[in-house]
Amino acid sequence: MGSDKANERRRRFKRDERELREIVNGWELIPGTPDDEFDCLVHHLLSWLGSEKKEREIVVALSDELESHFGFSRVSKRDTGKMVNSVCEWWGSRDEIATN
């Protein structure tokens, strides 16, 4: 029984990871990069969402990560806010889908 729950969590994580990767890759931060180029952002976002950080906290954290890890000083807080909003909308809708 315990392994069933663990397997379900693993499947859900893989599905969430795949779906969120599609969203992040859709931002085209660096056009033409491999699909897994921004997986560290995907994992950070999943962690922040899972720990129930507020949307504005995620905007600041993502902005900091884009600047410190990738050197994107040109990404405005407004643009980062739009990115995070799309992620938060997806996060909320995935729970609705899972319960239906």
Secondary structure, 3 states (H helix, E strand, C coil): CHHHHHHHHHHHHHHHHHHHHHHHHHCCCCCCCCCCCCHHHHHHHHHHHHCCCCHHHHHHHHHHHHHHHHCCCCCCHHHHHHHHHHHHHHHHHHHHHHHC
